[in-house]
Amino acid sequence: MFKGRFGDFYLIKVWIFILVIGSIIFPFLHFKLKSESKLMIGIIEFIFFEIFLGFFISIPSLLISNIFYIIMSKQKFSDIKVFVITFLISFITTLSTYIYLFNINFSNYKTNNGGLIFCILFSILLFIGLIIFRNSDNQQLTTNNNQNI
């Protein structure tokens, strides 16, 4: 079910990357950290809670993105086109999840600064993850003309 043009479990790898790395980086961007041990314990608990909650909340986005990715992988499109469309679909599905979760109003970013930071961070990580894991199975990507890219 999770096989595609860029390797087995491509979007699963990206999803886990975003969940773990984003959950570690977000508290350090959002909260003002002090060198108190109680605060650090609270942040570690928050990171694990964020990973656990993010796992369940992001499943619909992952499934929708994966369905489109598998369909696109079976078409005779270039790898670049499949990559761009996969990114756009994944970005739209995750962004809609973030907007729903945080009730983000982009016209007044000061009212929900944490949600906006979260949204930007995880969107950047989505793009980075898609690039990192695109060639993770050491497959040579080719276009329709079998030219290496």
Secondary structure, 3 states (H helix, E strand, C coil): CCCCCCCCCHHHHHHHHHHHHHHHHHHHHHCCCCCCHHHHHHHHHHHHHHHHHHHHHCHHHHHHHHHHHHHHHCCCCCHHHHHHHHHHHHHHHHHHHHHHHHCCCCCCCCCCHHHHHHHHHHHHHHHHHHHHHHHCCCCCCECCCCCEC
